[in-house]
Amino acid sequence: MDYNTQREKLTMPEYGRNVQKMVDYVKTLSDKEKRSEQARAVVGVMGILNPQLRDMNDFKHKLWDHVHVISNFSLDIEAPYAIPEVETFWSRPQKIELDTRVLKINYYGRHIQNMVEALAQKPQNEERDEMVKALAYYMRKQYLIWNKDAVSDQTIFNDMLNLSGGQLQVPEGFKMAEVQGEQVRQSYYQSKNGQQKGGLNPNGHAAARNNKKRRKKQY
């Protein structure tokens, strides 16, 4: 029996073994013009086998690059595009260091902490004041999702001051409009349910039962 595990490993499995054999055959041709002609035919087959690539910008360029990859960059042909460099495909991506700093206030999360720190570095002006106000509203919204039914403005302002290391203060006399935690949570659950069925809305099951009853009455 001839098993795939015993065969030569495919460079790009998504194109299948037949395309791999076609490229290997093209490499054996001695005439460069003939190789180039057959390579164009192989690219046409690859485009038919993977029609989803047509949605990509410059998909023909992508196919020609893949021909070179399948040939292990050893295909000497006249191609409409420059031969890609090996490092372009096989080099490791740049490592992104994980932010391991301790969160000052856990329930705000790392994003808000980063936003506060970035805003604290901006020069003091009217634009920064407006950004501070918007950030205060956002911080309160996140606070109310996971905490009490209400929170004072001063608590949010103090948290912002703490997160910024004492560098960020709201404009003097600024007050946020009143809002209850239940309103914020309902808004949060509704947005979640809009993205996926069966969200966290505690009233979701009751609403589903009522809809089912109404449909029965219609019949």
Backbone as numpy.savetxt, mean C-alpha at the origin, in Angstrom:
# Nx Ny Nz CAx CAy CAz Cx Cy Cz
8.98 -41.71 -15.01 8.14 -40.52 -15.01 9.01 -39.26 -15.01
8.50 -38.23 -15.70 9.24 -36.98 -15.80 8.52 -35.93 -14.94
9.10 -35.62 -13.80 8.47 -34.69 -12.87 9.08 -33.30 -13.02
8.25 -32.29 -12.73 8.75 -30.92 -12.79 9.89 -30.69 -11.81
9.87 -31.39 -10.68 10.93 -31.23 -9.69 12.27 -31.71 -10.21
12.25 -32.56 -11.23 13.49 -33.08 -11.81 13.98 -32.24 -12.99
13.13 -31.34 -13.44 13.49 -30.51 -14.59 14.26 -29.27 -14.15
14.77 -28.56 -15.13 15.49 -27.32 -14.85 14.52 -26.30 -14.26
14.98 -25.57 -13.25 14.13 -24.60 -12.58 13.80 -23.45 -13.53
12.52 -23.05 -13.53 12.06 -21.95 -14.39 12.51 -20.62 -13.81
13.04 -19.76 -14.68 13.47 -18.44 -14.23 12.27 -17.57 -13.87
11.24 -17.61 -14.73 10.00 -16.87 -14.47 8.83 -17.83 -14.67
8.40 -18.51 -13.60 7.35 -19.54 -13.72 6.03 -19.04 -14.29
5.76 -17.74 -14.17 4.47 -17.23 -14.65 4.30 -17.37 -16.17
5.41 -17.52 -16.90 5.33 -17.69 -18.35 5.30 -19.16 -18.76
5.59 -20.06 -17.85 5.52 -21.48 -18.16 6.78 -22.04 -18.79
6.83 -23.36 -18.89 8.02 -24.03 -19.39 8.19 -23.90 -20.90
7.06 -23.80 -21.63 7.17 -23.69 -23.09 7.87 -22.41 -23.51
7.57 -21.30 -22.83 8.26 -20.05 -23.15 9.74 -20.17 -22.81
10.05 -20.83 -21.71 11.45 -21.05 -21.34 12.17 -21.84 -22.44
11.50 -22.86 -22.98 12.11 -23.65 -24.05 12.29 -22.82 -25.31
11.32 -21.94 -25.61 11.43 -21.08 -26.78 12.65 -20.18 -26.68
12.84 -19.57 -25.51 13.98 -18.68 -25.32 15.28 -19.46 -25.40
15.30 -20.67 -24.82 16.50 -21.50 -24.90 16.81 -21.85 -26.35
15.77 -22.08 -27.16 15.97 -22.38 -28.58 16.55 -21.17 -29.31
16.01 -20.00 -29.02 16.50 -18.77 -29.67 17.99 -18.59 -29.39
18.44 -18.94 -28.20 19.85 -18.79 -27.83 20.75 -19.70 -28.65
20.19 -20.80 -29.19 21.02 -21.74 -29.95 21.21 -21.32 -31.40
20.43 -20.35 -31.87 20.53 -19.91 -33.27 21.82 -19.13 -33.47
22.51 -19.44 -34.56 23.82 -18.79 -34.81 23.69 -17.43 -35.47
22.61 -17.23 -36.22 22.44 -15.97 -36.95 21.73 -14.95 -36.07
22.34 -13.79 -35.87 21.77 -12.78 -34.98 20.44 -12.25 -35.50
20.35 -12.08 -36.82 19.09 -11.58 -37.38 17.96 -12.57 -37.14
18.28 -13.87 -37.28 17.28 -14.90 -37.04 16.89 -14.94 -35.55
17.89 -14.77 -34.68 17.60 -14.74 -33.24 16.66 -13.59 -32.91
16.93 -12.43 -33.50 16.10 -11.26 -33.23 14.67 -11.47 -33.72
14.54 -12.11 -34.90 13.21 -12.39 -35.45 12.43 -13.34 -34.54
13.09 -14.40 -34.09 12.43 -15.37 -33.23 12.12 -14.77 -31.85
12.98 -13.89 -31.37 12.74 -13.24 -30.08 11.48 -12.39 -30.14
11.26 -11.72 -31.28 10.04 -10.92 -31.42 8.79 -11.82 -31.39
8.91 -13.00 -31.98 7.79 -13.95 -31.95 7.53 -14.42 -30.52
8.59 -14.67 -29.78 8.43 -15.11 -28.39 7.77 -14.03 -27.56
8.15 -12.77 -27.78 7.53 -11.66 -27.05 6.03 -11.60 -27.35
5.66 -11.85 -28.60 4.24 -11.87 -28.96 3.48 -12.95 -28.21
4.09 -14.14 -28.10 3.46 -15.24 -27.36 3.32 -14.88 -25.88
4.35 -14.27 -25.32 4.33 -13.88 -23.91 3.21 -12.88 -23.64
2.99 -11.96 -24.59 1.91 -10.99 -24.43 0.54 -11.63 -24.46
0.39 -12.70 -25.29 -0.89 -13.41 -25.37 -1.15 -14.20 -24.08
-0.08 -14.81 -23.54 -0.23 -15.62 -22.34 -0.48 -14.78 -21.09
-0.09 -13.52 -21.13 -0.24 -12.65 -19.96 -0.92 -11.34 -20.37
-2.20 -11.39 -20.75 -2.89 -10.18 -21.22 -3.00 -9.10 -20.15
-2.89 -9.48 -18.87 -2.99 -8.47 -17.81 -1.86 -7.46 -17.88
-0.76 -7.81 -18.52 0.35 -6.87 -18.64 0.01 -5.70 -19.54
-1.02 -5.86 -20.37 -1.39 -4.77 -21.28 -1.93 -3.56 -20.53
-2.35 -3.76 -19.30 -2.84 -2.64 -18.49 -1.69 -1.80 -17.93
-0.48 -2.30 -18.04 0.68 -1.58 -17.51 1.20 -0.59 -18.54
1.81 0.47 -18.06 2.43 1.43 -18.96 3.64 0.80 -19.63
3.73 0.95 -20.96 4.87 0.45 -21.72 5.06 -1.05 -21.47
3.98 -1.83 -21.64 4.06 -3.25 -21.34 5.00 -3.98 -22.28
5.19 -3.50 -23.53 6.12 -4.12 -24.46 7.54 -4.09 -23.91
7.89 -2.96 -23.32 9.22 -2.85 -22.71 9.38 -3.90 -21.60
8.33 -4.09 -20.83 8.36 -5.07 -19.76 8.57 -6.48 -20.31
7.89 -6.81 -21.40 8.03 -8.13 -21.98 9.45 -8.38 -22.49
10.03 -7.38 -23.14 11.41 -7.54 -23.64 12.39 -7.71 -22.48
12.16 -6.99 -21.40 13.01 -7.17 -20.22 12.89 -8.59 -19.69
11.68 -9.12 -19.70 11.47 -10.47 -19.19 12.14 -11.53 -20.08
12.18 -11.28 -21.39 12.90 -12.19 -22.29 14.36 -12.29 -21.89
14.96 -11.14 -21.59 16.37 -11.14 -21.18 16.55 -11.83 -19.83
15.59 -11.65 -18.94 15.67 -12.31 -17.64 15.60 -13.82 -17.81
14.66 -14.30 -18.64 14.50 -15.74 -18.87 15.76 -16.33 -19.50
16.43 -15.56 -20.34 17.65 -16.04 -20.99 18.88 -15.88 -20.11
18.67 -15.44 -18.89 19.78 -15.19 -17.96 20.72 -14.11 -18.51
20.14 -13.16 -19.22 20.86 -12.00 -19.78 21.97 -12.41 -20.74
21.75 -13.53 -21.43 22.77 -14.02 -22.37 22.28 -14.04 -23.81
21.19 -13.33 -24.08 20.58 -13.32 -25.41 21.10 -12.13 -26.21
21.86 -12.42 -27.26 22.44 -11.37 -28.11 21.51 -11.14 -29.30
20.69 -10.12 -29.20 19.70 -9.82 -30.24 19.62 -8.31 -30.46
18.95 -7.96 -31.57 18.62 -6.56 -31.84 17.23 -6.31 -31.25
17.19 -5.65 -30.12 15.92 -5.41 -29.43 15.56 -3.93 -29.51
14.27 -3.60 -29.46 13.86 -2.19 -29.50 14.19 -1.42 -28.23
14.61 -2.14 -27.18 14.95 -1.49 -25.92 16.34 -1.96 -25.47
16.97 -1.14 -24.66 18.30 -1.48 -24.16 18.22 -2.70 -23.26
19.28 -3.51 -23.28 19.33 -4.69 -22.43 19.42 -4.24 -20.97
18.54 -4.71 -20.12 18.57 -4.28 -18.71 19.80 -4.83 -17.99
20.20 -4.14 -16.96 21.33 -4.59 -16.17 20.87 -5.64 -15.16
21.74 -6.60 -14.90 21.40 -7.69 -13.99 21.06 -7.14 -12.61
21.80 -6.14 -12.15 21.59 -5.59 -10.81 20.19 -5.01 -10.64
19.58 -4.58 -11.76 18.25 -3.99 -11.70 17.22 -4.99 -11.18
17.42 -6.27 -11.50 16.44 -7.29 -11.15 16.83 -8.10 -9.92
18.10 -8.28 -9.70 18.50 -9.19 -8.64 19.07 -8.50 -7.40
19.21 -7.19 -7.44 19.73 -6.50 -6.27 18.68 -6.47 -5.16
19.12 -6.52 -3.92 18.21 -6.49 -2.78 17.65 -5.08 -2.58
16.40 -4.96 -2.19 15.84 -3.62 -1.93 16.50 -2.99 -0.71
16.46 -1.69 -0.67 17.04 -0.98 0.46 16.28 -1.31 1.74
17.00 -1.62 2.77 16.40 -2.01 4.04 15.79 -0.80 4.73
14.55 -0.96 5.18 13.85 0.10 5.92 13.94 -0.24 7.40
14.57 0.61 8.13 14.74 0.37 9.55 13.41 0.51 10.30
13.15 -0.41 11.20 11.93 -0.38 12.00 12.05 0.68 13.10
11.00 1.48 13.21 10.98 2.50 14.25 10.67 1.83 15.59
11.67 1.73 16.43 11.50 1.02 17.71 11.40 1.97 18.90
11.24 3.26 18.64 11.11 4.20 19.75 9.86 3.93 20.56
9.96 4.13 21.85 8.82 3.89 22.75 7.78 4.98 22.53
6.52 4.57 22.44 5.43 5.53 22.29 5.21 6.26 23.60
5.07 7.56 23.50 4.84 8.36 24.71 3.43 8.16 25.25
2.44 8.09 24.33 1.05 7.85 24.72 0.51 6.78 23.77
0.30 5.59 24.27 0.02 4.44 23.42 -1.22 4.58 22.55
-2.33 5.11 23.13 -3.59 5.08 22.39 -3.61 6.06 21.21
-2.64 6.95 21.10 -2.58 7.82 19.92 -1.87 7.12 18.77
-1.01 6.16 19.08 -0.30 5.45 18.02 0.92 6.22 17.53
1.67 5.56 16.67 2.93 6.14 16.19 2.72 7.24 15.16
1.66 7.13 14.36 1.44 8.12 13.31 1.20 9.51 13.90
0.35 9.58 14.92 0.08 10.89 15.53 1.34 11.42 16.21
2.09 10.55 16.85 3.33 11.00 17.48 4.29 11.57 16.44
4.39 10.91 15.29 5.26 11.41 14.22 4.73 12.73 13.66
3.41 12.86 13.55 2.82 14.11 13.05 3.11 15.27 14.00
2.98 15.01 15.28 3.25 16.06 16.27 4.71 16.48 16.21
5.62 15.52 16.13 7.04 15.83 16.10 7.41 16.59 14.82
6.81 16.21 13.69 7.09 16.92 12.44 6.55 18.34 12.48
5.35 18.51 13.03 4.74 19.83 13.11 5.52 20.74 14.06
6.11 20.15 15.08 6.88 20.96 16.04 8.12 21.56 15.40
8.60 20.98 14.30 9.80 21.49 13.63 9.50 22.63 12.66
8.23 22.88 12.38 7.86 23.94 11.45 7.97 25.30 12.13
8.27 26.34 11.35 8.38 27.68 11.94 7.03 28.18 12.45
7.07 28.97 13.48 5.85 29.49 14.09 5.22 30.54 13.18
4.02 30.22 12.65 3.30 31.18 11.81 1.83 30.79 11.79
1.04 31.52 11.03 -0.40 31.28 10.99 -0.72 29.91 10.41
0.05 29.48 9.40 -0.20 28.17 8.80 -0.01 27.05 9.82
1.05 27.17 10.64 1.28 26.14 11.66 0.15 26.13 12.68
-0.36 27.31 13.04 -1.46 27.38 14.00 -2.68 26.63 13.49
-2.98 26.79 12.20 -4.13 26.09 11.63 -3.91 24.59 11.62
-2.67 24.18 11.34 -2.35 22.75 11.36 -2.45 22.18 12.77
-2.06 22.97 13.76 -2.17 22.54 15.16 -3.63 22.33 15.53
-4.51 23.23 15.10 -5.94 23.09 15.39 -6.49 21.82 14.77
-6.15 21.58 13.50 -6.64 20.39 12.82 -6.13 19.12 13.51
-4.88 19.15 13.94 -4.30 18.01 14.63 -4.98 17.77 15.98
-5.35 18.84 16.67 -6.03 18.70 17.95 -7.38 18.00 17.77
-8.12 18.37 16.72 -9.39 17.70 16.45 -9.17 16.21 16.15
-8.13 15.92 15.38 -7.85 14.53 15.03 -7.44 13.72 16.26
-6.65 14.31 17.11 -6.23 13.64 18.34 -7.44 13.34 19.23
-8.35 14.29 19.32 -9.54 14.07 20.14 -10.38 12.94 19.56
-10.49 12.90 18.24 -11.27 11.84 17.60 -10.68 10.47 17.94
-9.36 10.34 17.85 -8.72 9.07 18.17 -8.86 8.73 19.65
-8.78 9.74 20.48 -8.94 9.54 21.93 -10.31 8.97 22.25
-11.36 9.55 21.65 -12.73 9.16 21.97 -13.10 7.79 21.42
-12.40 7.33 20.38 -12.70 6.01 19.84 -12.40 4.92 20.87
-11.30 5.11 21.61 -10.84 4.04 22.49 -10.96 4.37 23.98
-11.39 5.57 24.32 -11.41 5.96 25.73 -12.81 6.38 26.19
-12.87 7.43 26.99 -14.11 7.84 27.65 -15.12 8.40 26.65
-16.34 8.69 27.19 -17.39 9.27 26.36 -17.17 10.76 26.12
-16.31 11.37 26.88 -16.03 12.79 26.71 -14.61 13.06 27.17
-14.02 14.11 26.64 -12.66 14.50 27.03 -12.57 16.01 26.94
-11.91 16.61 27.87 -11.77 18.07 27.87 -10.72 18.50 26.85
-10.90 19.73 26.37 -9.92 20.28 25.44 -8.53 20.31 26.06
-8.47 20.64 27.35 -7.18 20.79 28.00 -6.41 19.47 28.04
-7.14 18.36 28.14 -6.47 17.05 28.12 -5.77 16.82 26.79
-6.45 17.14 25.69 -5.85 17.00 24.36 -4.67 17.94 24.20
-4.83 19.18 24.67 -3.74 20.15 24.54 -2.51 19.71 25.34
-2.76 19.17 26.52 -1.64 18.69 27.34 -0.94 17.49 26.69
-1.73 16.61 26.08 -1.14 15.46 25.39 -0.28 15.92 24.23
-0.76 16.92 23.48 0.02 17.44 22.37 1.33 18.06 22.88
1.25 18.77 23.98 2.44 19.38 24.57 3.43 18.30 25.01
2.90 17.23 25.56 3.75 16.12 26.00 4.41 15.42 24.82
3.63 15.14 23.78 4.17 14.45 22.62 5.24 15.27 21.90
5.11 16.58 21.92 6.05 17.45 21.21 7.23 17.86 22.09
7.29 17.35 23.30 8.38 17.74 24.19 8.30 19.19 24.61
7.08 19.72 24.75 6.88 21.09 25.18 7.03 22.13 24.09
7.11 21.72 22.82 7.34 22.67 21.73 6.06 23.10 21.02
4.97 22.34 21.20 3.77 22.60 20.41 2.62 22.97 21.33
2.10 24.18 21.13 0.96 24.64 21.91 -0.12 25.16 20.96
-1.37 24.95 21.37 -2.47 25.46 20.55 -2.55 26.97 20.70
-3.08 27.66 19.69 -3.22 29.12 19.79 -4.07 29.51 21.00
-3.74 30.62 21.59 -4.43 31.08 22.78 -5.90 31.36 22.48
-6.78 30.87 23.36 -8.21 31.09 23.20 -8.91 30.09 22.30
-8.18 29.13 21.76 -8.79 28.15 20.85 -9.61 27.14 21.64
-10.86 26.88 21.19 -11.73 25.89 21.80 -12.33 25.01 20.70
-12.40 23.73 21.00 -12.97 22.79 20.04 -14.46 22.64 20.27
-15.21 22.42 19.21 -16.66 22.22 19.33 -16.92 20.94 20.11
-18.01 20.93 20.87 -18.32 19.78 21.70 -18.75 18.60 20.84
-18.32 17.42 21.26 -18.71 16.18 20.59 -18.63 15.06 21.62
-19.56 14.13 21.54 -19.59 13.00 22.48 -18.87 11.80 21.90
-18.30 11.00 22.78 -17.56 9.82 22.33 -18.40 8.85 21.53
-19.71 8.73 21.89 -20.58 7.80 21.18 -20.75 8.22 19.72
-20.83 9.53 19.48 -20.94 10.02 18.11 -19.71 9.66 17.31
-18.55 9.82 17.89 -17.30 9.51 17.20 -17.21 8.02 16.90
-17.59 7.19 17.87 -17.51 5.75 17.66 -18.48 5.28 16.59
-19.71 5.85 16.58 -20.68 5.49 15.56 -20.16 5.85 14.17
-19.56 7.03 14.06 -19.00 7.46 12.79 -17.87 6.53 12.36
-17.06 6.12 13.34 -15.94 5.21 13.05 -16.45 3.85 12.57
-17.46 3.30 13.25 -17.99 2.00 12.88 -18.67 2.04 11.52
-19.39 3.14 11.23 -20.05 3.26 9.94 -19.05 3.30 8.80
-17.93 4.01 9.00 -16.90 4.06 7.97 -16.26 2.69 7.78
-16.09 1.95 8.87 -15.55 0.60 8.77 -16.51 -0.32 8.04
-17.80 -0.19 8.32 -18.80 -1.03 7.66 -18.91 -0.69 6.19
-18.62 0.55 5.84 -18.64 0.92 4.44 -17.53 0.26 3.66
-16.42 -0.07 4.33 -15.28 -0.69 3.67 -15.41 -2.21 3.63
-16.03 -2.80 4.64 -16.18 -4.25 4.68 -17.46 -4.61 5.42
-18.13 -5.64 4.98 -19.35 -6.09 5.64 -19.01 -6.73 6.98
-19.94 -6.67 7.87 -19.73 -7.29 9.16 -18.71 -6.56 9.99
-18.76 -5.22 9.96 -17.81 -4.42 10.72 -18.12 -4.47 12.20
-17.60 -3.49 12.93 -17.71 -3.52 14.37 -18.94 -2.80 14.90
-19.81 -2.35 14.00 -20.99 -1.60 14.43 -21.87 -2.48 15.32
-22.05 -2.10 16.59 -22.85 -2.94 17.49 -24.30 -3.04 17.07
-24.79 -2.09 16.22 -26.17 -2.13 15.76 -26.32 -2.86 14.43
-25.23 -3.40 13.90 -25.26 -4.02 12.59 -26.18 -5.23 12.53
-26.15 -6.10 13.55 -26.99 -7.29 13.54 -28.46 -6.92 13.63
-28.79 -5.94 14.46 -30.18 -5.51 14.58 -30.69 -4.94 13.27
-29.86 -4.15 12.59 -30.26 -3.57 11.31 -30.49 -4.67 10.28
-29.66 -5.70 10.30 -29.81 -6.80 9.34 -31.11 -7.55 9.59
-31.45 -7.76 10.88 -32.71 -8.45 11.20 -33.91 -7.64 10.74
-33.86 -6.32 10.95 -34.99 -5.47 10.55 -35.16 -5.48 9.03
-34.06 -5.45 8.31 -34.15 -5.49 6.85 -34.75 -6.80 6.37
-34.39 -7.90 7.06 -34.92 -9.21 6.70 -36.42 -9.26 6.93
-36.89 -8.69 8.06 -38.33 -8.66 8.36 -39.08 -7.86 7.30
-38.51 -6.73 6.89 -39.20 -5.90 5.88 -39.33 -6.64 4.55
-38.29 -7.37 4.19 -38.36 -8.13 2.93 -39.43 -9.20 2.99
-39.57 -9.86 4.16 -40.61 -10.89 4.29 -42.01 -10.30 4.14
-42.23 -9.11 4.72 -43.55 -8.47 4.66 -43.93 -8.15 3.21
-42.94 -7.85 2.39 -43.22 -7.50 1.00 -43.83 -8.68 0.24
-43.49 -9.89 0.69 -43.99 -11.08 0.01 -45.21 -11.68 0.71
